[in-house]
Amino acid sequence: MPAHSFPQRAALPAPENRRERTYRRIYPMRVLGMGLGGLAVASVLFEQRAPWPLWAWMLASCFAWPHLAFLLARHAGDPYAAEKRNLVLDSAIAGMSIPLMHFCLLPSAILATVTTFDKLSTGMRRLWLQSLPFLFGGMLLGTLILRPQPQLESSLLVVACSLPLLVVHTLSTGLGSYHLLRTIARQNHLLEQMRRTDAQTGLLSREHLLEHAEAALRGYARDAWPACLVMIDIDHFKSINDNHGHGAGDEAIAAVAQAIRGCIRAADVAGRYGGDEFLALCLGAPPQEVEGIAQRIREAVLGIRLGPAQPRLSCSIGIAALGPGISDLRAWLGAVDQALYRAKAEGRNRVARSEPA
């Protein structure tokens, strides 16, 4: 019988917890799926005027077994392994039900197909393959015990009682796949956001910021669209960590990131370049305007107060504009790094621009 005709909506708990809760997730689906399968079997038994032992077997396997399987998994030392065994036994029960119906073609085919497909939908590795010997073994055992005469035709009653299992299983599988795809899409979006953003500062990550810089280079090569890189470095950051602890250093990085975010324009992007260095990309602005933005950042950093016992922050800033001498990202980064180095060499807490090539 089908163990769980409605695949569950994918969730994001820890893998261990998901494994432990597998039997709980499958239980209501087994009750519904085997109940619908029992309806199909009952329609055939009714038409064949089957004796009461066959009815008793159908009732036990379709309506009592799902609850017994739940209890077996719940009280097992390893619920996940116990539920895996239960799923294999589901296939054996489905196999024995096929000769019970004298191999009536439509319900037998639906039962075997749905039961095997359910093993695929669990996501358990090779479970569908492991269940096939039990499916055919149950079919063979039932044939040897009952010696049924094949009756392949399906009456209107049998068709009507078999369709709910097929329809419900198809709809639930589609819904389950839809929810799974939505969950995967959300996870991919979250991973992409994590890749694009520096967790500590909320600014862009180095990788994503450099992608913007590459795009600016292409825009300059195509349309001579101006762009400037601004590199910001916190002055004497190592002494902050050494004298006040890494917690103070983390606060300083976060505060400077906030100051940078508040000073750049809406068209600009900023990110953490590494350690206590930041990089801003100003698009469509001449170097003179970008220098004004850099001065605002420098003054905003000077205004940061982390605590009464902590030193006053300052930063050194280098600016490099795109020009004829810059042909690739490496050259552009080298130019802004040289400008930052000059700002430090001239006494720090100042802004320096790279010289045109």
N, C-alpha and C positions, 0 to 999 in steps of 0.2 A: 504494500500500500504506500502511497505517497506520504512522506514523513512530514513535510512542511510546505504546503502549497503556497504560502505567502512568504517570500523572502523578506527578511526584516530590513528596516532602514539602517544603513551603515552608521555606526557611531564612532567616537574617537576615544574610548577608554584604553587603559593599559592592556597590552596583549594578554597578560596573565589573567586579568579580570574577565576579559572577553571569553577566554577559553573556559574559565570556570562557570560562566553564565550561559554557555552554549545550550545546555539541556533546558534551561528556563526559556530561552529564546525559541527553541524548536517545539517545546511542549504544545502551545496553543495551535501551532501550525500542523503538528501531527494529529491533534484531535480533529481539526477541521478537514485536513486532507484525507485521513483514513475514514472519517465519517462519510465524506462524499464518495470515496471508493467503495465503502460498504453499501451505499445506496445503489451503485451500479451492480455489485454482486447480488444484492437482494432481489433486484429486478429479474435477473437470470434465474435465481433459485425459485422465485415465485412462478415463473412461466414453466419451469421444469417440475414443479410440484416436488421439490426436494424434501427428503426426510429431515426430521428434527435435528439429528446430529450435525448435519451440514449447516443448518441454521445456527446451531449453538457455536460451531466453529467460526462462522462469519461474525456473530455478535462478539465473541471473545476477542478475535483478532482485530476487528475494526473499532470496537467501542470500549473494550476493557484494556487491551494492550497499550494504548497511548498513556493511560494513567499508571499502569504498571511500569512502563519504561521510564516515566518521570521519577517514580519512587526509587527505581534501581539506580538511576544516575545520581539522584539527590543524596542517597545514603552510601554511595561508593566512595572509596578512598581517593580515586581519581575520576571526578565527574566527567571530564572531557573524554577520557578513554572509554568510560562506561557508555556515554552517549554515542560514541563512534560505533561501539558494538551494537547498540540499539538500532542505529541506522542500517547496519548490515542485516540485522534481523528483520527490519522492515521489508527489505528486498526479498528475503526468504518467504515472508508471509505473502507478499504480492505474488511471488512465483507459485506458491501453493494454491492461491485463489484462482489462478488461470485454469487449471484442470477442474477446479470446483465448478467453474462456469462452462465446462465442456468446450473450452477453447473458443467460446463465442468471440468472434473476431474483433468487433469494435471495442467493447469494454476491456478485453485482454490486451489489445494494442495500446489503448490509452493508459491502462494500469502499468504496464511494463515501461512505457516511455516516460511517464510522469515520475515513476519511482526512480528510474536511472537519472533523469535530469535533476531531480532534487539533490542527488548526491553531488552533482557538479556545482549546484548553487550554494552548498555549504562552504565551499572553498577549501575543504580538507583534501590534502594532497592524495591523489590516486584512489580516493574513496569510491568513486563510481566504478573504477576498474576492479577494486576488491569486492564490490557488491555483486558483480555479474555472476560469479560462480554460485553465490547464494540464491540469486534470482532463478537461474536455470536449475540449480540443485533442488530448490523448493518445488519448481515445476515438475521435475522428474519424480521427486518423492510423492507429490500429490497424484501424479499419473499412475505410479505403481500401486498406491493404496486404493484409489477410487476406480481405476480402469474406465475412465469416461469415454463415451462415444462422441467424437468431435461433432459439434453443431455450430457451424460458423456463422449462420445467418443471425441478424439482429432485428428484432421486432421494433415497432415504433415505441413501445414501452421501454425497451432496453436502451434504445437511442436516447430517449428523453431523460432517462435516469443516468446515462453516462456523460451527457453533455455538460452538466454542472461542474464536474471535476475538470474537464478539459477547459471550459471557459474561465472558471475561477483561477485555475492554475496559470493559464496564459496571461490573464489580467494582472495577477499578483506578481508574476515573474517580470512583466513589463514595468510595473510600479517599483519593484525592488531594484531593477536595473536603473530606472530613472533616478531613484534616490541615491543609489551608489554613484552614478555619474555626477550628480549634484555635489555629493560629499567630496569626490575626488577633485572636482573643479574648485570647491572652496579651499581644499587643502593646497592645491597648486597655487591658488591666488595668495594664500597665506605665505607659502614658501617664497613666492616671487616678491612679496612685500618684505619678507625678512632678508632676501638677497639684496633688495634695493635700499634698505634702510640700516643705518648703524644703530644698534640697540641702545647704546649708552646715551647718545646725543639726540636721536631722532632725526638727524640729518641724513643725507644720502650716503650710501656706502661708497667706498673708494672705487670699486668696480663700476657701479652704476654712474657715478659722477664722471669717470673717465669715458664712459660711453657717450655722455653728453658732450664732452670735450671733442671726441672724435667727430661727432655730428657737426659741431661748430667749425672744425677744420674743413669738413666737406662743404659747408655753407660758404666759408671764406674763399675756397678754391673755385666755387661755382659762381658766386655773386659778389665777391669781395665784401661779404657781410662782416662788420667789425665784431670782435669779441676779445675779452681780456680774462686772463686767469689771475686770481688773487690768492696768494698763499699766506696764511696767518699762523704764527707760531707763538705759543705762550712763553714769555720771558722767564728764565730761571725756573722752569717747571720741575727739574730734578730736585732742586732745593726744597720745593713745596712738599714733594713726596718724602724726602729724607727728613725734614724737620717737623712736618705736621702729619705725616702718615698718608697712606694711599687713599684713605677716605676723603681727605681734603683735596688730593689731586683729582679724584673723580668728580667732586663738586666743582672744582675749577673748570674742568673740561666741559661739564654740562652747562655751567653758567656762560662760558665763552660761546658755546654753540648757540645758546639762546640769544646772546647779544648779536651774533652774526645773522641769525635768522631775522632779527628785528631791524637790521640795517640794510640788507640787500633789497632790491626791487622785486616786484612780483614776477618779472621776466627772468630773474636770475635764479641760479640753483647753487646750493652749497652742500658740502659733505665733509666727512672726516677723512683726511688723507692718511693718517696713521699717527698713533701716539697722541701727542699734543699739537699736531699740525692739522690745519683745516685748509680746504681749498674751495674757493667760490668761483663760479663762472658767470661773468657778466656779458650778456648778449646785446648787440646793437647799440653799444655805448662807446664813445671815444675814451682814450686813456685819461683825459682830464676829468671827465665825469666819474670814471671808475676810481680815480684817486680821491675824489670827494667821498665816495662810498667807503673807501678804505679808511679814510680819516674818521668817519663816523663810527666805524667798527672799533678803531683804536681808542676813541674817546669813550665808547660804551664799555669797553673792557676796563678802562681806567676807573669807571664808576662802579664796578662790581665790588661788593663787600661780602665776603664769605663768612666772616666772624670777627669779633673784636681782637682775638689773639692771632689772627692769620694775616699774612702779608697782603699788601695791595697788589692787584694783578696788573700786568701790562703785556703788550704783545708787539711783535715786530711783523711787518707786512711787506710782501713783495708783490709787484704787479708786472705782468708781461702781456703786451698786446700782440695780436696776430699781425704779421707783417711779411714782407718778401723773404726775410731770412729764416722764417719758420716754415718748414715743409712737412713736419710730422709731429705727432704728439710728444715724442721723446724730446725733440728740440724745444717745444713749447714748455714742457715741464722743466727742462734744463734752464731756460731763460728765467722763469719765475723763481726757480730755486736760487739762481745767481742774484736776482734782485733781493730776495729775502736775506741771503747771506750778507749783502751789502748793508741792508738795514740793521742787521745785528752788529756788523763791524763798525758802523758809525755811531754805536752807542745804545742800540735797542730802543723800544718804544717809539718807533717811527715808521714811516712808509717810504719805500724806495721803488722806483720804476726801472725796468730793464732798459738798457740802451739799445736803440735800433741797430740792426745788423748793417 
